[in-house]
């Protein structure tokens, strides 16, 4: 965790020597059809508000930026529904 001045925070007496890597998960909440075994938060697609979803995703990432600034993204997971619907 970073302090507002950019220094690494200390936890229980030990200082981080470097920022930990970051993995990003992007959830796709729409499916062609809802499978009976699936426990993801997903819904059968009707009309998909693609532009609104991508705008909200971008705003969410921008809001999180101050807390993850400087960390290397090592993986991006895209999960949930049917990704090709976007």
Biopython code that builds the backbone (N, CA, C, O; Angstrom):
import numpy as np
from Bio.PDB.StructureBuilder import StructureBuilder

atoms = [
    (1, "UNK", "N", (0.854, -1.173, 0.000)),
    (1, "UNK", "CA", (0.000, 0.000, 0.000)),
    (1, "UNK", "C", (0.894, 1.228, 0.000)),
    (1, "UNK", "O", (1.932, 1.253, 0.661)),
    (2, "UNK", "N", (0.489, 2.233, -0.736)),
    (2, "UNK", "CA", (1.247, 3.470, -0.805)),
    (2, "UNK", "C", (0.646, 4.528, 0.106)),
    (2, "UNK", "O", (-0.572, 4.647, 0.239)),
    (3, "UNK", "N", (1.531, 5.289, 0.726)),
    (3, "UNK", "CA", (1.099, 6.483, 1.449)),
    (3, "UNK", "C", (0.766, 7.536, 0.399)),
    (3, "UNK", "O", (1.209, 7.428, -0.744)),
    (4, "UNK", "N", (-0.010, 8.556, 0.773)),
    (4, "UNK", "CA", (-0.313, 9.622, -0.192)),
    (4, "UNK", "C", (0.943, 10.281, -0.776)),
    (4, "UNK", "O", (0.905, 10.793, -1.895)),
    (5, "UNK", "N", (2.062, 10.273, -0.022)),
    (5, "UNK", "CA", (3.289, 10.895, -0.540)),
    (5, "UNK", "C", (4.100, 9.944, -1.413)),
    (5, "UNK", "O", (5.187, 10.303, -1.865)),
    (6, "UNK", "N", (3.587, 8.723, -1.660)),
    (6, "UNK", "CA", (4.252, 7.791, -2.558)),
    (6, "UNK", "C", (5.161, 6.778, -1.876)),
    (6, "UNK", "O", (5.657, 5.863, -2.533)),
    (7, "UNK", "N", (5.393, 6.924, -0.552)),
    (7, "UNK", "CA", (6.228, 5.951, 0.152)),
    (7, "UNK", "C", (5.463, 4.649, 0.345)),
    (7, "UNK", "O", (4.235, 4.655, 0.434)),
    (8, "UNK", "N", (6.181, 3.541, 0.410)),
    (8, "UNK", "CA", (5.562, 2.251, 0.698)),
    (8, "UNK", "C", (5.154, 2.194, 2.156)),
    (8, "UNK", "O", (5.892, 2.643, 3.033)),
    (9, "UNK", "N", (3.987, 1.645, 2.413)),
    (9, "UNK", "CA", (3.499, 1.512, 3.787)),
    (9, "UNK", "C", (4.208, 0.356, 4.480)),
    (9, "UNK", "O", (4.660, -0.592, 3.838)),
    (10, "UNK", "N", (4.294, 0.454, 5.785)),
    (10, "UNK", "CA", (4.860, -0.636, 6.576)),
    (10, "UNK", "C", (3.730, -1.437, 7.191)),
    (10, "UNK", "O", (2.711, -0.885, 7.604)),
    (11, "UNK", "N", (3.921, -2.739, 7.245)),
    (11, "UNK", "CA", (2.929, -3.613, 7.862)),
    (11, "UNK", "C", (3.612, -4.448, 8.927)),
    (11, "UNK", "O", (4.572, -5.165, 8.640)),
    (12, "UNK", "N", (3.134, -4.361, 10.127)),
    (12, "UNK", "CA", (3.618, -5.142, 11.257)),
    (12, "UNK", "C", (5.141, -5.115, 11.366)),
    (12, "UNK", "O", (5.777, -6.148, 11.573)),
    (13, "UNK", "N", (5.712, -3.927, 11.225)),
    (13, "UNK", "CA", (7.132, -3.760, 11.452)),
    (13, "UNK", "C", (8.025, -4.090, 10.275)),
    (13, "UNK", "O", (9.239, -3.918, 10.378)),
    (14, "UNK", "N", (7.486, -4.555, 9.166)),
    (14, "UNK", "CA", (8.330, -4.852, 8.016)),
    (14, "UNK", "C", (7.945, -3.936, 6.865)),
    (14, "UNK", "O", (6.764, -3.715, 6.595)),
    (15, "UNK", "N", (8.947, -3.414, 6.201)),
    (15, "UNK", "CA", (8.701, -2.526, 5.066)),
    (15, "UNK", "C", (8.781, -3.329, 3.774)),
    (15, "UNK", "O", (9.618, -4.221, 3.634)),
    (16, "UNK", "N", (7.917, -3.008, 2.852)),
    (16, "UNK", "CA", (8.001, -3.618, 1.526)),
    (16, "UNK", "C", (9.194, -3.012, 0.801)),
    (16, "UNK", "O", (9.402, -1.799, 0.854)),
    (17, "UNK", "N", (9.973, -3.837, 0.130)),
    (17, "UNK", "CA", (11.108, -3.313, -0.629)),
    (17, "UNK", "C", (10.727, -3.007, -2.066)),
    (17, "UNK", "O", (11.430, -2.271, -2.758)),
    (18, "UNK", "N", (9.615, -3.573, -2.512)),
    (18, "UNK", "CA", (9.110, -3.271, -3.846)),
    (18, "UNK", "C", (7.606, -3.497, -3.846)),
    (18, "UNK", "O", (7.064, -4.182, -2.978)),
    (19, "UNK", "N", (6.954, -2.917, -4.821)),
    (19, "UNK", "CA", (5.509, -3.089, -4.930)),
    (19, "UNK", "C", (5.196, -4.487, -5.458)),
    (19, "UNK", "O", (5.869, -4.972, -6.368)),
    (20, "UNK", "N", (4.180, -5.134, -4.894)),
    (20, "UNK", "CA", (3.816, -6.465, -5.390)),
    (20, "UNK", "C", (3.175, -6.361, -6.771)),
    (20, "UNK", "O", (2.577, -5.338, -7.104)),
    (21, "UNK", "N", (3.298, -7.422, -7.578)),
    (21, "UNK", "CA", (2.673, -7.388, -8.903)),
    (21, "UNK", "C", (1.149, -7.369, -8.770)),
    (21, "UNK", "O", (0.600, -7.634, -7.701)),
    (22, "UNK", "N", (0.491, -7.053, -9.865)),
    (22, "UNK", "CA", (-0.950, -6.884, -9.858)),
    (22, "UNK", "C", (-1.580, -7.785, -10.915)),
    (22, "UNK", "O", (-1.107, -7.847, -12.049)),
    (23, "UNK", "N", (-2.638, -8.476, -10.542)),
    (23, "UNK", "CA", (-3.466, -9.223, -11.487)),
    (23, "UNK", "C", (-4.810, -8.511, -11.571)),
    (23, "UNK", "O", (-5.346, -8.063, -10.557)),
    (24, "UNK", "N", (-5.348, -8.410, -12.772)),
    (24, "UNK", "CA", (-6.603, -7.709, -12.998)),
    (24, "UNK", "C", (-7.645, -8.723, -13.454)),
    (24, "UNK", "O", (-7.378, -9.550, -14.326)),
    (25, "UNK", "N", (-8.835, -8.654, -12.858)),
    (25, "UNK", "CA", (-9.953, -9.501, -13.276)),
    (25, "UNK", "C", (-11.047, -8.616, -13.848)),
    (25, "UNK", "O", (-11.493, -7.670, -13.200)),
    (26, "UNK", "N", (-11.482, -8.927, -15.071)),
    (26, "UNK", "CA", (-12.576, -8.203, -15.716)),
    (26, "UNK", "C", (-13.728, -9.186, -15.871)),
    (26, "UNK", "O", (-13.590, -10.241, -16.490)),
    (27, "UNK", "N", (-14.865, -8.816, -15.297)),
    (27, "UNK", "CA", (-16.027, -9.706, -15.330)),
    (27, "UNK", "C", (-16.953, -9.342, -16.482)),
    (27, "UNK", "O", (-17.304, -8.176, -16.664)),
    (28, "UNK", "N", (-17.345, -10.347, -17.255)),
    (28, "UNK", "CA", (-18.317, -10.170, -18.337)),
    (28, "UNK", "C", (-19.629, -10.787, -17.851)),
    (28, "UNK", "O", (-19.706, -12.005, -17.684)),
    (29, "UNK", "N", (-20.658, -9.974, -17.622)),
    (29, "UNK", "CA", (-21.878, -10.492, -16.990)),
    (29, "UNK", "C", (-22.934, -11.055, -17.942)),
    (29, "UNK", "O", (-24.043, -11.365, -17.507)),
    (30, "UNK", "N", (-22.611, -11.194, -19.238)),
    (30, "UNK", "CA", (-23.638, -11.675, -20.171)),
    (30, "UNK", "C", (-23.218, -12.989, -20.819)),
    (30, "UNK", "O", (-22.037, -13.222, -21.075)),
    (31, "UNK", "N", (-24.198, -13.834, -21.076)),
    (31, "UNK", "CA", (-23.984, -15.129, -21.731)),
    (31, "UNK", "C", (-24.976, -15.278, -22.876)),
    (31, "UNK", "O", (-26.008, -14.608, -22.923)),
    (32, "UNK", "N", (-24.639, -16.167, -23.790)),
    (32, "UNK", "CA", (-25.599, -16.508, -24.835)),
    (32, "UNK", "C", (-26.819, -17.123, -24.176)),
    (32, "UNK", "O", (-27.957, -16.801, -24.518)),
    (33, "UNK", "N", (-26.564, -18.021, -23.219)),
    (33, "UNK", "CA", (-27.622, -18.588, -22.388)),
    (33, "UNK", "C", (-27.003, -18.921, -21.036)),
    (33, "UNK", "O", (-25.799, -19.167, -20.955)),
    (34, "UNK", "N", (-27.782, -18.932, -20.005)),
    (34, "UNK", "CA", (-27.291, -19.220, -18.655)),
    (34, "UNK", "C", (-27.213, -20.725, -18.469)),
    (34, "UNK", "O", (-28.232, -21.412, -18.537)),
    (35, "UNK", "N", (-26.021, -21.243, -18.236)),
    (35, "UNK", "CA", (-25.839, -22.679, -18.009)),
    (35, "UNK", "C", (-26.300, -23.037, -16.602)),
    (35, "UNK", "O", (-26.069, -22.265, -15.671)),
    (36, "UNK", "N", (-26.942, -24.184, -16.423)),
    (36, "UNK", "CA", (-27.482, -24.531, -15.100)),
    (36, "UNK", "C", (-26.413, -24.740, -14.026)),
    (36, "UNK", "O", (-26.710, -24.592, -12.841)),
    (37, "UNK", "N", (-25.191, -25.077, -14.405)),
    (37, "UNK", "CA", (-24.134, -25.337, -13.427)),
    (37, "UNK", "C", (-23.334, -24.087, -13.057)),
    (37, "UNK", "O", (-22.536, -24.116, -12.120)),
    (38, "UNK", "N", (-23.545, -22.990, -13.790)),
    (38, "UNK", "CA", (-22.713, -21.797, -13.623)),
    (38, "UNK", "C", (-23.147, -21.009, -12.388)),
    (38, "UNK", "O", (-24.330, -20.736, -12.188)),
    (39, "UNK", "N", (-22.150, -20.649, -11.560)),
    (39, "UNK", "CA", (-22.465, -19.830, -10.388)),
    (39, "UNK", "C", (-21.906, -18.414, -10.510)),
    (39, "UNK", "O", (-21.907, -17.661, -9.535)),
    (40, "UNK", "N", (-21.427, -18.045, -11.706)),
    (40, "UNK", "CA", (-21.000, -16.668, -11.931)),
    (40, "UNK", "C", (-22.208, -15.737, -11.941)),
    (40, "UNK", "O", (-23.324, -16.149, -12.255)),
    (41, "UNK", "N", (-21.968, -14.490, -11.597)),
    (41, "UNK", "CA", (-23.001, -13.467, -11.735)),
    (41, "UNK", "C", (-23.083, -13.152, -13.227)),
    (41, "UNK", "O", (-22.388, -12.270, -13.732)),
    (42, "UNK", "N", (-23.948, -13.890, -13.919)),
    (42, "UNK", "CA", (-24.099, -13.697, -15.359)),
    (42, "UNK", "C", (-25.557, -13.887, -15.731)),
    (42, "UNK", "O", (-26.324, -14.534, -15.018)),
    (43, "UNK", "N", (-25.917, -13.309, -16.859)),
    (43, "UNK", "CA", (-27.316, -13.292, -17.272)),
    (43, "UNK", "C", (-27.402, -13.566, -18.766)),
    (43, "UNK", "O", (-26.524, -13.168, -19.532)),
    (44, "UNK", "N", (-28.466, -14.247, -19.175)),
    (44, "UNK", "CA", (-28.684, -14.478, -20.597)),
    (44, "UNK", "C", (-28.804, -13.138, -21.296)),
    (44, "UNK", "O", (-29.505, -12.239, -20.832)),
    (45, "UNK", "N", (-28.113, -13.018, -22.411)),
    (45, "UNK", "CA", (-28.052, -11.749, -23.121)),
    (45, "UNK", "C", (-29.352, -11.425, -23.818)),
    (45, "UNK", "O", (-29.926, -12.240, -24.541)),
    (46, "UNK", "N", (-29.785, -10.235, -23.581)),
    (46, "UNK", "CA", (-30.837, -9.635, -24.386)),
    (46, "UNK", "C", (-30.098, -8.588, -25.193)),
    (46, "UNK", "O", (-29.250, -8.911, -26.026)),
    (47, "UNK", "N", (-30.421, -7.352, -24.945)),
    (47, "UNK", "CA", (-29.629, -6.279, -25.538)),
    (47, "UNK", "C", (-28.501, -5.947, -24.568)),
    (47, "UNK", "O", (-28.744, -5.689, -23.389)),
    (48, "UNK", "N", (-27.291, -5.955, -25.060)),
    (48, "UNK", "CA", (-26.119, -5.726, -24.209)),
    (48, "UNK", "C", (-25.728, -4.252, -24.294)),
    (48, "UNK", "O", (-25.469, -3.739, -25.383)),
    (49, "UNK", "N", (-25.686, -3.575, -23.153)),
    (49, "UNK", "CA", (-25.290, -2.160, -23.155)),
    (49, "UNK", "C", (-23.766, -2.032, -23.196)),
    (49, "UNK", "O", (-23.143, -1.558, -22.247)),
    (50, "UNK", "N", (-23.184, -2.463, -24.309)),
    (50, "UNK", "CA", (-21.725, -2.559, -24.436)),
    (50, "UNK", "C", (-21.021, -1.237, -24.136)),
    (50, "UNK", "O", (-20.074, -1.215, -23.351)),
    (51, "UNK", "N", (-21.459, -0.148, -24.738)),
    (51, "UNK", "CA", (-20.797, 1.147, -24.534)),
    (51, "UNK", "C", (-20.874, 1.560, -23.063)),
    (51, "UNK", "O", (-19.875, 1.994, -22.490)),
    (52, "UNK", "N", (-22.049, 1.429, -22.450)),
    (52, "UNK", "CA", (-22.204, 1.806, -21.038)),
    (52, "UNK", "C", (-21.329, 0.930, -20.143)),
    (52, "UNK", "O", (-20.733, 1.425, -19.187)),
    (53, "UNK", "N", (-21.248, -0.368, -20.445)),
    (53, "UNK", "CA", (-20.419, -1.285, -19.655)),
    (53, "UNK", "C", (-18.944, -0.899, -19.772)),
    (53, "UNK", "O", (-18.253, -0.805, -18.758)),
    (54, "UNK", "N", (-18.457, -0.676, -20.982)),
    (54, "UNK", "CA", (-17.054, -0.323, -21.174)),
    (54, "UNK", "C", (-16.722, 1.031, -20.556)),
    (54, "UNK", "O", (-15.632, 1.212, -20.014)),
    (55, "UNK", "N", (-17.654, 1.986, -20.633)),
    (55, "UNK", "CA", (-17.451, 3.287, -19.976)),
    (55, "UNK", "C", (-17.352, 3.116, -18.461)),
    (55, "UNK", "O", (-16.492, 3.725, -17.825)),
    (56, "UNK", "N", (-18.229, 2.291, -17.878)),
    (56, "UNK", "CA", (-18.202, 2.044, -16.431)),
    (56, "UNK", "C", (-16.924, 1.315, -16.030)),
    (56, "UNK", "O", (-16.346, 1.606, -14.983)),
    (57, "UNK", "N", (-16.486, 0.376, -16.852)),
    (57, "UNK", "CA", (-15.242, -0.351, -16.579)),
    (57, "UNK", "C", (-14.062, 0.614, -16.581)),
    (57, "UNK", "O", (-13.208, 0.547, -15.697)),
    (58, "UNK", "N", (-14.005, 1.504, -17.559)),
    (58, "UNK", "CA", (-12.922, 2.483, -17.626)),
    (58, "UNK", "C", (-12.948, 3.400, -16.398)),
    (58, "UNK", "O", (-11.898, 3.682, -15.822)),
    (59, "UNK", "N", (-14.132, 3.867, -15.990)),
    (59, "UNK", "CA", (-14.236, 4.722, -14.796)),
    (59, "UNK", "C", (-13.762, 3.980, -13.547)),
    (59, "UNK", "O", (-13.079, 4.558, -12.701)),
    (60, "UNK", "N", (-14.125, 2.699, -13.432)),
    (60, "UNK", "CA", (-13.712, 1.890, -12.287)),
    (60, "UNK", "C", (-12.186, 1.742, -12.244)),
    (60, "UNK", "O", (-11.575, 1.865, -11.182)),
    (61, "UNK", "N", (-11.586, 1.479, -13.392)),
    (61, "UNK", "CA", (-10.125, 1.351, -13.454)),
    (61, "UNK", "C", (-9.445, 2.679, -13.121)),
    (61, "UNK", "O", (-8.442, 2.699, -12.408)),
    (62, "UNK", "N", (-9.980, 3.775, -13.628)),
    (62, "UNK", "CA", (-9.403, 5.083, -13.332)),
    (62, "UNK", "C", (-9.522, 5.417, -11.843)),
    (62, "UNK", "O", (-8.617, 6.023, -11.270)),
    (63, "UNK", "N", (-10.624, 5.029, -11.224)),
    (63, "UNK", "CA", (-10.813, 5.289, -9.792)),
    (63, "UNK", "C", (-9.818, 4.476, -8.958)),
    (63, "UNK", "O", (-9.354, 4.948, -7.920)),
    (64, "UNK", "N", (-9.493, 3.272, -9.399)),
    (64, "UNK", "CA", (-8.563, 2.417, -8.662)),
    (64, "UNK", "C", (-7.103, 2.806, -8.891)),
    (64, "UNK", "O", (-6.225, 2.385, -8.137)),
    (65, "UNK", "N", (-6.840, 3.593, -9.909)),
    (65, "UNK", "CA", (-5.470, 3.911, -10.287)),
    (65, "UNK", "C", (-4.600, 4.429, -9.143)),
    (65, "UNK", "O", (-3.467, 3.966, -9.014)),
    (66, "UNK", "N", (-5.059, 5.359, -8.307)),
    (66, "UNK", "CA", (-4.184, 5.836, -7.226)),
    (66, "UNK", "C", (-3.713, 4.730, -6.277)),
    (66, "UNK", "O", (-2.611, 4.818, -5.737)),
    (67, "UNK", "N", (-4.508, 3.715, -6.069)),
    (67, "UNK", "CA", (-4.108, 2.658, -5.124)),
    (67, "UNK", "C", (-3.225, 1.589, -5.759)),
    (67, "UNK", "O", (-2.662, 0.761, -5.042)),
    (68, "UNK", "N", (-3.090, 1.585, -7.074)),
    (68, "UNK", "CA", (-2.263, 0.568, -7.727)),
    (68, "UNK", "C", (-1.132, 1.173, -8.559)),
    (68, "UNK", "O", (-0.391, 0.446, -9.221)),
    (69, "UNK", "N", (-0.997, 2.487, -8.528)),
    (69, "UNK", "CA", (0.000, 3.171, -9.341)),
    (69, "UNK", "C", (1.393, 2.604, -9.069)),
    (69, "UNK", "O", (1.782, 2.439, -7.913)),
    (70, "UNK", "N", (2.127, 2.313, -10.109)),
    (70, "UNK", "CA", (3.497, 1.823, -9.968)),
    (70, "UNK", "C", (3.612, 0.313, -9.928)),
    (70, "UNK", "O", (4.718, -0.219, -10.023)),
    (71, "UNK", "N", (2.502, -0.389, -9.790)),
    (71, "UNK", "CA", (2.556, -1.852, -9.754)),
    (71, "UNK", "C", (2.501, -2.406, -11.173)),
    (71, "UNK", "O", (1.746, -1.918, -12.013)),
    (72, "UNK", "N", (3.305, -3.426, -11.426)),
    (72, "UNK", "CA", (3.324, -4.057, -12.738)),
    (72, "UNK", "C", (2.139, -5.010, -12.866)),
    (72, "UNK", "O", (1.918, -5.853, -11.997)),
    (73, "UNK", "N", (1.385, -4.877, -13.940)),
    (73, "UNK", "CA", (0.290, -5.809, -14.226)),
    (73, "UNK", "C", (0.926, -7.050, -14.856)),
    (73, "UNK", "O", (1.552, -6.970, -15.913)),
    (74, "UNK", "N", (0.756, -8.202, -14.187)),
    (74, "UNK", "CA", (1.370, -9.439, -14.688)),
    (74, "UNK", "C", (0.364, -10.363, -15.353)),
    (74, "UNK", "O", (0.746, -11.277, -16.083)),
    (75, "UNK", "N", (-0.921, -10.133, -15.105)),
    (75, "UNK", "CA", (-1.931, -10.956, -15.773)),
    (75, "UNK", "C", (-3.267, -10.231, -15.772)),
    (75, "UNK", "O", (-3.576, -9.438, -14.882)),
    (76, "UNK", "N", (-4.046, -10.533, -16.803)),
    (76, "UNK", "CA", (-5.401, -10.007, -16.914)),
    (76, "UNK", "C", (-6.307, -11.206, -17.149)),
    (76, "UNK", "O", (-6.135, -11.938, -18.123)),
    (77, "UNK", "N", (-7.263, -11.405, -16.265)),
    (77, "UNK", "CA", (-8.229, -12.486, -16.380)),
    (77, "UNK", "C", (-9.551, -11.897, -16.854)),
    (77, "UNK", "O", (-10.011, -10.885, -16.324)),
    (78, "UNK", "N", (-10.154, -12.523, -17.841)),
    (78, "UNK", "CA", (-11.471, -12.116, -18.298)),
    (78, "UNK", "C", (-12.381, -13.302, -18.059)),
    (78, "UNK", "O", (-12.195, -14.364, -18.653)),
    (79, "UNK", "N", (-13.367, -13.126, -17.189)),
    (79, "UNK", "CA", (-14.187, -14.256, -16.787)),
    (79, "UNK", "C", (-15.654, -13.906, -16.713)),
    (79, "UNK", "O", (-16.062, -12.773, -16.964)),
    (80, "UNK", "N", (-16.422, -14.892, -16.367)),
    (80, "UNK", "CA", (-17.857, -14.704, -16.213)),
    (80, "UNK", "C", (-18.598, -15.320, -17.382)),
    (80, "UNK", "O", (-18.623, -16.540, -17.544)),
    (81, "UNK", "N", (-19.192, -14.478, -18.187)),
    (81, "UNK", "CA", (-20.048, -14.926, -19.268)),
    (81, "UNK", "C", (-19.315, -15.210, -20.577)),
    (81, "UNK", "O", (-18.184, -15.695, -20.585)),
    (82, "UNK", "N", (-19.981, -14.900, -21.663)),
    (82, "UNK", "CA", (-19.445, -15.149, -22.994)),
    (82, "UNK", "C", (-18.705, -13.902, -23.474)),
    (82, "UNK", "O", (-19.325, -12.897, -23.822)),
    (83, "UNK", "N", (-17.405, -13.976, -23.489)),
    (83, "UNK", "CA", (-16.567, -12.802, -23.756)),
    (83, "UNK", "C", (-16.743, -12.257, -25.172)),
    (83, "UNK", "O", (-16.605, -11.055, -25.399)),
    (84, "UNK", "N", (-17.042, -13.122, -26.103)),
    (84, "UNK", "CA", (-17.184, -12.684, -27.489)),
    (84, "UNK", "C", (-18.455, -11.835, -27.713)),
    (84, "UNK", "O", (-18.643, -11.282, -28.797)),
    (85, "UNK", "N", (-19.322, -11.733, -26.695)),
    (85, "UNK", "CA", (-20.493, -10.881, -26.838)),
    (85, "UNK", "C", (-20.153, -9.400, -26.772)),
    (85, "UNK", "O", (-20.945, -8.558, -27.193)),
    (86, "UNK", "N", (-18.977, -9.082, -26.243)),
    (86, "UNK", "CA", (-18.570, -7.674, -26.186)),
    (86, "UNK", "C", (-17.852, -7.284, -27.452)),
    (86, "UNK", "O", (-17.430, -6.137, -27.595)),
]
sb = StructureBuilder()
sb.init_structure("model")
sb.init_model(0)
sb.init_chain("A")
sb.init_seg("    ")
for serial, (resi, resn, name, xyz) in enumerate(atoms, 1):
    if name == "N":
        sb.init_residue(resn, " ", resi, " ")
    sb.init_atom(name, np.array(xyz, "f"), 0.0, 1.0, " ", f" {name:<3s}", serial, name[0])
structure = sb.get_structure()
